[in-house]
């Protein structure tokens, strides 16, 4: 069985934390956390990054991003790429994960579809990618 990548939006909230616990109980041979989306709970997000080493994380503000970088540097921990705001959440959701989950995911889907169609035109499923282009925000 191959490892599946998972992105979790709202990872520092109660549903996100419980989702991480379930994934941890299923084992790293089944799932790998590739991205985390959070708000301003930098301490909890730093704990999650230290444990799961995702490629990408999203926070609400530039200030939260700076605090997170400082916290991770102090811990001598893994430093993923950090993105900011709603655009950052969209990037987390569209990363190469095979499953995006969390309470924010369901409210974000219509918004992400709208933004991607405005930027890129209508999505064509036969193209094989989730977004027609990989634009950096």
ABEGO torsion letter per residue (X at the ends): XBBBBBBBBGAABAAAAAAAAAAAAAEAAABBBABBBBBABAAAAAAAAAAAGBABBBBABAAAAAAAAAAAAAAGBBBBBBBBEAAAAAAAAABABABBBEAAAAAAAAAAAAAAAAAAEBBBAAAGBABABBBBX
